[in-house]
Amino acid sequence: MDDYRPRSITDAVLAALTDTPVVMLHGARQTGKTTLAQHIARVAHPARYVTLDDAVVLAAARTDPTAFLKGLEGPVVLDEVQRAPDLFLAIQAEVDRHRRPGRFLLSGSANVLLVPQLSESLAGRIEILTLRPFSQGEIEAVGENFIDAAFDDSLRPAGGCDDLIARILRGGYPPALERPDPERRRAWLGSYVTTILERDIRDLSHIDALSSLPRLLALIATRTAGLLNFMDLARGSGIPQTTLKRYFALLEATFLVQLVQAWTNNLGKRLIKAPKLYLNDTGLAAYLLGLNEKRLERDPGLKGALLENFVAMELEKQAGWSQACPKLFHFRTAAGQEVDFVLENPAGDLVGIEVKASATVSSRDFNGLRALAELAGPRFRNGIVLHTGSARVSFGPRLRAVPVGALWQSHADEA
């Protein structure tokens, strides 16, 4: 029996397999990559499934990658492929000999774009897609299209969200969602962090002395939604800055940490260029911070930072299947005007999104969006303040306040 839960990125994976020799599905461990890849191999793109988590298979792939691939006829799924880096060169050679679409569907728990020897070997032959923890729409079995609706101005009225704190605390990791008891979820998350730090990061770095990483990860959780400042992190963690940057790169490579770069229009206005820092899942962030529902409710600062992190990850997830194909940025001027998120599509059109952990919204909450609109000119499509209330209110042309629940409600035209 197939207990597969549909993932919104599936169509993008299948489209890539029709015209690209190698498709890479990467993302943090336990986000459902194996389940999705196996489902595709069974149902939509018949292929042989092979995992490098198997010690015998891994030994063969590492010993003689070329011979290993020669034993795999037809389309093949290779899971946890980052565990045998030399395999990428062998895949390149195989694709160059027999270039046909859909030959390899790779999955892995390391970001190949941040591992040079992996990404460079398949340049021009590979399409890379990221599978993140479940989005809220995937949890609710709703087709989300908030980003597309924001660009084409078709956002529909949306209701409030009474269980927002619960959603933030549970996050989106599939195994964690299977545990309704918060204590059992925390137990799973604790084991998860240990596994990532002791196995995946060691596989990538070949460094044994990683005892400072748990402390660094917990410190990063306290800085979520803030600007990345390595000097501050080094001071707070007691880790030398050179070592810290190397550790931070490993946390990025395993998808635990997410950076949102600063948006700039290159017109000379003084803009802050430092990226903003987020964790890949608010359930994980809450675990690292030791939060429960009561504490999060009574601490406005924590609630605001975690809500912003929550929205950041929902936008990143939806960007993976959005027709608008946007990139996510933040906006901040040296004078202090800021917008939490800027979505920019390939045509250069912009949607600005501000997050407010309050049910009330005032005109002042749109100051950053107005500054962005002035700077972007006709490229500015919409400015949205996401809030925790239930009202959808216009604050002028192309400016509106929308409940945060609109993120995971369908905005498609009704038949």
C-alpha positions as CSV (number, residue, x, y, z in Angstrom):
1,M,0.0,0.0,0.0
2,D,1.3,3.5,-1.0
3,D,0.9,5.9,1.9
4,Y,2.6,8.7,0.0
5,R,1.5,12.2,0.8
6,P,1.6,14.5,-2.3
7,R,4.3,17.0,-2.5
8,S,3.8,20.3,-4.4
9,I,7.2,20.1,-6.0
10,T,6.5,16.8,-7.8
11,D,5.4,18.4,-11.1
12,A,8.6,20.4,-11.2
13,V,10.7,17.2,-10.7
14,L,8.8,15.4,-13.5
15,A,9.1,18.3,-15.9
16,A,12.9,18.3,-15.3
17,L,13.1,14.6,-16.0
18,T,11.6,15.0,-19.4
19,D,14.4,17.1,-20.8
20,T,17.4,16.9,-18.4
21,P,19.8,14.0,-18.0
22,V,20.4,14.5,-14.3
23,V,17.9,15.9,-11.8
24,M,19.1,16.5,-8.3
25,L,16.5,16.6,-5.4
26,H,18.3,17.8,-2.4
27,G,17.3,19.1,1.0
28,A,17.7,18.5,4.7
29,R,17.7,15.0,6.0
30,Q,14.2,13.7,6.9
31,T,12.2,16.1,4.6
32,G,10.8,13.3,2.5
33,K,13.3,13.1,-0.4
34,T,13.5,9.3,-0.3
35,T,9.7,8.9,-0.1
36,L,9.2,11.3,-3.1
37,A,11.9,9.7,-5.2
38,Q,10.6,6.2,-4.6
39,H,7.1,7.3,-5.4
40,I,8.3,8.9,-8.7
41,A,10.3,5.8,-9.6
42,R,7.2,3.6,-8.9
43,V,4.5,5.7,-10.4
44,A,5.5,8.4,-12.8
45,H,9.1,7.7,-14.0
46,P,9.9,4.0,-13.7
47,A,13.5,3.7,-12.4
48,R,15.6,1.4,-10.3
49,Y,16.1,2.7,-6.7
50,V,19.6,2.5,-5.1
51,T,20.6,4.1,-1.8
52,L,24.1,4.9,-0.6
53,D,22.9,4.5,2.9
54,D,23.5,0.8,2.3
55,A,27.0,0.1,3.5
56,V,27.7,-2.5,0.7
57,V,26.4,-0.1,-2.0
58,L,28.3,2.8,-0.6
59,A,31.6,0.8,-0.6
60,A,31.1,-0.2,-4.2
61,A,30.3,3.4,-5.3
62,R,33.4,4.7,-3.5
63,T,35.7,1.9,-4.7
64,D,35.0,2.1,-8.4
65,P,32.4,4.7,-9.4
66,T,32.6,3.9,-13.1
67,A,32.1,0.2,-12.7
68,F,29.3,0.8,-10.2
69,L,27.4,2.9,-12.7
70,K,27.9,0.4,-15.5
71,G,26.0,-2.1,-13.4
72,L,22.9,0.2,-13.4
73,E,21.0,0.0,-16.6
74,G,18.2,2.4,-17.6
75,P,16.8,5.2,-15.4
76,V,18.1,5.1,-11.9
77,V,17.4,6.8,-8.6
78,L,20.6,7.3,-6.5
79,D,19.7,8.3,-2.9
80,E,22.1,10.1,-0.5
81,V,24.5,10.5,-3.4
82,Q,26.7,13.1,-1.5
83,R,28.2,10.2,0.5
84,A,30.3,9.3,-2.6
85,P,31.5,12.5,-4.1
86,D,33.6,10.8,-6.8
87,L,30.4,9.4,-8.2
88,F,29.6,12.8,-9.7
89,L,32.5,12.6,-12.1
90,A,31.5,9.1,-13.2
91,I,27.9,10.3,-13.7
92,Q,29.3,13.2,-15.8
93,A,31.2,10.7,-18.0
94,E,28.2,8.4,-18.3
95,V,25.9,11.3,-19.3
96,D,28.5,12.6,-21.9
97,R,28.5,9.1,-23.5
98,H,24.8,8.6,-23.5
99,R,22.9,11.8,-23.1
100,R,19.3,11.1,-22.6
101,P,16.7,12.8,-20.4
102,G,15.8,11.4,-17.0
103,R,18.8,9.0,-16.8
104,F,19.6,9.9,-13.2
105,L,17.4,11.2,-10.4
106,L,19.7,12.0,-7.5
107,S,18.8,12.8,-4.0
108,G,21.0,14.0,-1.2
109,S,21.2,15.7,2.2
110,A,23.9,18.1,1.2
111,N,23.6,21.3,-0.9
112,V,25.6,20.5,-4.0
113,L,25.7,24.2,-4.9
114,L,27.9,24.7,-1.7
115,V,30.1,21.7,-2.4
116,P,32.3,22.8,-5.4
117,Q,33.5,19.4,-6.4
118,L,30.0,18.2,-6.7
119,S,28.4,21.1,-8.5
120,E,31.2,21.8,-11.0
121,S,31.3,18.3,-12.4
122,L,27.7,18.4,-13.7
123,A,27.4,22.0,-14.8
124,G,25.1,22.1,-17.8
125,R,23.8,18.6,-17.3
126,I,21.8,18.9,-14.1
127,E,18.7,20.6,-12.8
128,I,18.6,21.1,-9.0
129,L,15.5,21.2,-6.9
130,T,15.2,21.7,-3.2
131,L,12.7,19.7,-1.0
132,R,12.0,21.4,2.3
133,P,9.9,20.2,5.2
134,F,6.2,20.1,4.6
135,S,4.6,23.5,3.8
136,Q,1.3,24.4,5.5
137,G,-0.6,23.7,2.4
138,E,0.9,20.3,2.0
139,I,0.0,19.5,5.6
140,E,-3.6,20.7,4.9
141,A,-3.7,19.1,1.4
142,V,-4.4,22.5,-0.1
143,G,-2.9,23.8,-3.4
144,E,-1.0,26.9,-2.4
145,N,-0.5,29.7,-4.8
146,F,0.0,32.8,-2.6
147,I,3.1,34.0,-4.5
148,D,1.5,33.8,-7.9
149,A,-1.6,35.6,-6.6
150,A,0.6,38.3,-5.1
151,F,2.3,39.0,-8.4
152,D,-0.9,39.0,-10.5
153,D,-3.0,40.8,-7.9
154,S,-5.5,38.0,-7.4
155,L,-5.3,37.4,-3.7
156,R,-8.7,36.4,-2.3
157,P,-10.1,37.2,1.1
158,A,-8.5,34.9,3.8
159,G,-9.6,34.2,7.3
160,G,-7.5,34.3,10.4
161,C,-5.4,31.5,11.9
162,D,-6.4,30.5,15.4
163,D,-3.6,27.8,15.7
164,L,-0.7,29.9,14.4
165,I,1.5,29.3,17.5
166,A,0.9,25.5,17.3
167,R,1.9,25.6,13.6
168,I,5.1,27.4,14.4
169,L,6.0,25.1,17.2
170,R,5.4,21.8,15.2
171,G,7.3,22.9,12.1
172,G,7.1,20.7,9.0
173,Y,9.5,17.8,9.3
174,P,7.4,14.7,8.3
175,P,8.5,12.4,11.2
176,A,7.9,15.2,13.8
177,L,4.4,15.8,12.4
178,E,3.6,12.1,13.1
179,R,4.0,12.8,16.8
180,P,1.1,14.8,18.3
181,D,2.7,14.8,21.7
182,P,5.0,17.8,22.0
183,E,7.4,15.9,24.2
184,R,7.8,13.2,21.7
185,R,8.4,15.7,18.9
186,R,11.1,17.3,21.0
187,A,12.7,13.9,21.5
188,W,12.7,13.3,17.8
189,L,14.2,16.7,17.1
190,G,16.9,16.1,19.6
191,S,17.9,12.8,18.0
192,Y,17.7,14.5,14.6
193,V,20.1,17.3,15.5
194,T,22.6,14.7,16.9
195,T,22.4,12.6,13.7
196,I,23.0,15.6,11.5
197,L,25.9,16.9,13.5
198,E,27.6,13.5,14.1
199,R,27.0,11.9,10.7
200,D,26.2,14.2,7.8
201,I,28.5,17.1,8.7
202,R,31.3,14.7,9.5
203,D,30.8,13.1,6.1
204,L,31.2,16.5,4.4
205,S,34.0,17.9,6.5
206,H,36.1,14.9,7.6
207,I,36.6,16.9,10.8
208,D,36.4,15.1,14.1
209,A,36.5,18.1,16.5
210,L,32.9,19.4,16.0
211,S,31.9,19.6,19.7
212,S,31.1,23.3,19.3
213,L,28.5,22.9,16.6
214,P,25.5,22.2,18.9
215,R,26.3,25.4,20.8
216,L,26.6,27.3,17.6
217,L,23.3,26.0,16.2
218,A,21.5,27.0,19.4
219,L,23.1,30.4,19.3
220,I,22.0,30.9,15.7
221,A,18.4,30.1,16.8
222,T,18.5,33.1,19.1
223,R,19.6,35.3,16.2
224,T,16.9,34.1,13.7
225,A,15.4,36.8,11.6
226,G,18.4,39.1,12.3
227,L,21.3,40.2,10.1
228,L,24.2,37.7,9.9
229,N,27.1,39.0,12.0
230,F,30.0,36.6,12.2
231,M,31.7,38.8,14.8
232,D,28.7,38.6,17.1
233,L,28.4,34.8,16.6
234,A,32.0,34.3,17.3
235,R,31.8,36.4,20.5
236,G,28.6,34.6,21.7
237,S,29.9,31.1,20.9
238,G,33.5,31.5,21.9
239,I,34.5,30.0,18.5
240,P,37.3,31.7,16.6
241,Q,35.8,33.6,13.6
242,T,37.7,31.6,11.0
243,T,36.6,28.3,12.5
244,L,33.0,29.6,12.9
245,K,32.8,30.5,9.3
246,R,33.8,27.0,8.3
247,Y,31.2,25.5,10.7
248,F,28.6,27.9,9.4
249,A,29.2,26.8,5.9
250,L,28.6,23.2,7.0
251,L,25.3,24.1,8.6
252,E,24.3,25.8,5.3
253,A,25.4,22.8,3.3
254,T,23.2,20.5,5.3
255,F,20.2,22.9,5.0
256,L,19.9,23.6,8.7
257,V,20.6,27.3,8.2
258,Q,19.0,29.5,5.5
259,L,20.3,32.9,4.4
260,V,18.1,35.5,2.7
261,Q,20.3,37.9,0.7
262,A,19.7,41.7,0.6
263,W,17.9,43.2,-2.4
264,T,19.6,46.1,-4.2
265,N,18.6,48.0,-7.3
266,N,22.2,49.3,-8.0
267,L,21.0,52.9,-8.3
268,G,23.3,54.2,-5.6
269,K,21.0,54.4,-2.7
270,R,22.7,53.3,0.6
271,L,21.3,49.8,1.3
272,I,22.3,47.3,3.9
273,K,23.9,44.4,2.1
274,A,24.2,41.8,4.9
275,P,22.0,38.7,4.6
276,K,19.4,37.8,7.1
277,L,19.6,34.5,9.1
278,Y,17.0,31.9,9.5
279,L,16.7,28.2,10.5
280,N,15.1,25.9,8.0
281,D,12.2,24.9,10.3
282,T,10.5,26.7,13.1
283,G,9.9,23.4,14.9
284,L,13.6,22.9,15.0
285,A,14.2,26.5,16.1
286,A,11.6,26.2,18.9
287,Y,13.3,23.0,20.1
288,L,16.8,24.7,20.2
289,L,15.3,27.6,22.1
290,G,13.4,25.4,24.6
291,L,10.1,27.0,23.7
292,N,6.6,25.9,24.4
293,E,3.2,27.6,23.6
294,K,2.9,29.6,26.8
295,R,6.4,31.1,26.6
296,L,6.0,32.0,23.0
297,E,2.7,33.7,23.6
298,R,4.0,35.9,26.4
299,D,7.3,36.9,24.7
300,P,6.6,39.3,21.8
301,G,10.2,39.4,20.7
302,L,10.5,35.6,20.3
303,K,7.0,35.4,18.7
304,G,7.9,38.0,16.1
305,A,11.2,36.4,15.2
306,L,9.7,32.9,15.0
307,L,6.8,34.2,12.9
308,E,9.1,35.9,10.5
309,N,11.2,32.7,10.2
310,F,7.9,30.7,9.7
311,V,6.9,33.1,6.8
312,A,10.4,33.0,5.3
313,M,10.3,29.2,5.0
314,E,6.8,29.1,3.7
315,L,7.8,31.5,0.9
316,E,10.9,29.5,0.1
317,K,8.8,26.4,-0.1
318,Q,6.2,27.9,-2.4
319,A,8.9,29.5,-4.6
320,G,10.0,26.0,-5.5
321,W,6.8,25.4,-7.5
322,S,5.5,29.0,-8.2
323,Q,4.9,29.9,-11.8
324,A,6.4,33.3,-11.0
325,C,9.8,31.6,-10.2
326,P,10.8,34.3,-7.8
327,K,13.9,34.7,-5.7
328,L,13.6,35.8,-2.1
329,F,15.5,38.8,-0.6
330,H,15.1,41.3,2.2
331,F,15.3,45.1,2.0
332,R,16.9,47.5,4.4
333,T,18.3,51.0,4.0
334,A,21.0,52.7,6.0
335,A,18.3,55.0,7.3
336,G,16.4,52.1,8.9
337,Q,13.6,51.6,6.4
338,E,13.1,47.9,5.8
339,V,10.9,45.2,4.3
340,D,11.1,41.7,5.7
341,F,10.9,40.0,2.3
342,V,11.2,41.0,-1.3
343,L,10.1,38.5,-4.0
344,E,11.6,39.3,-7.4
345,N,10.6,37.4,-10.5
346,P,12.8,36.9,-13.6
347,A,11.2,40.0,-15.3
348,G,12.4,42.1,-12.3
349,D,8.9,42.7,-10.9
350,L,8.7,42.9,-7.1
351,V,6.3,42.0,-4.3
352,G,7.2,43.3,-0.8
353,I,6.1,41.4,2.3
354,E,6.2,42.7,5.8
355,V,5.4,40.4,8.8
356,K,3.7,41.7,11.9
357,A,3.1,39.5,14.9
358,S,0.0,41.5,15.8
359,A,-3.7,41.5,14.9
360,T,-3.7,45.3,14.3
361,V,-2.1,47.1,11.4
362,S,-1.5,50.8,10.9
363,S,-0.4,53.0,8.1
364,R,3.0,53.2,9.7
365,D,3.6,49.5,9.1
366,F,3.7,50.2,5.4
367,N,6.6,52.8,5.6
368,G,9.2,50.3,4.4
369,L,7.0,49.0,1.6
370,R,6.4,52.6,0.5
371,A,10.2,53.2,0.4
372,L,10.6,50.0,-1.6
373,A,7.8,51.1,-4.0
374,E,9.4,54.5,-4.5
375,L,12.8,52.9,-5.3
376,A,11.5,50.2,-7.6
377,G,9.0,52.4,-9.5
378,P,6.8,50.5,-12.0
379,R,8.5,47.2,-11.1
380,F,6.7,47.2,-7.7
381,R,3.6,45.1,-8.1
382,N,2.2,44.7,-4.5
383,G,3.1,45.5,-0.9
384,I,1.6,43.1,1.7
385,V,1.6,43.2,5.5
386,L,0.9,39.7,6.9
387,H,-0.6,40.0,10.3
388,T,-2.2,37.6,12.9
389,G,-5.7,39.0,12.7
390,S,-8.5,38.2,10.3
391,A,-9.0,41.5,8.4
392,R,-8.0,42.1,4.8
393,V,-7.7,45.9,4.4
394,S,-6.4,48.2,1.7
395,F,-4.0,50.9,2.7
396,G,-3.7,52.5,-0.7
397,P,-2.8,51.5,-4.2
398,R,-0.9,48.2,-4.3
399,L,-0.8,48.2,-0.5
400,R,-2.8,45.8,1.7
401,A,-2.9,44.1,5.0
402,V,-3.6,40.3,4.8
403,P,-4.0,37.6,7.4
404,V,-1.0,35.3,7.6
405,G,-3.3,32.3,6.9
406,A,-3.5,33.6,3.3
407,L,-0.1,32.0,2.8
408,W,-1.6,28.5,2.7
409,Q,-5.1,29.1,1.3
410,S,-5.9,28.6,-2.4
411,H,-6.3,31.8,-4.4
412,A,-7.4,30.0,-7.6
413,D,-10.5,31.1,-9.4
414,E,-13.5,29.2,-8.4
415,A,-15.3,27.2,-11.1
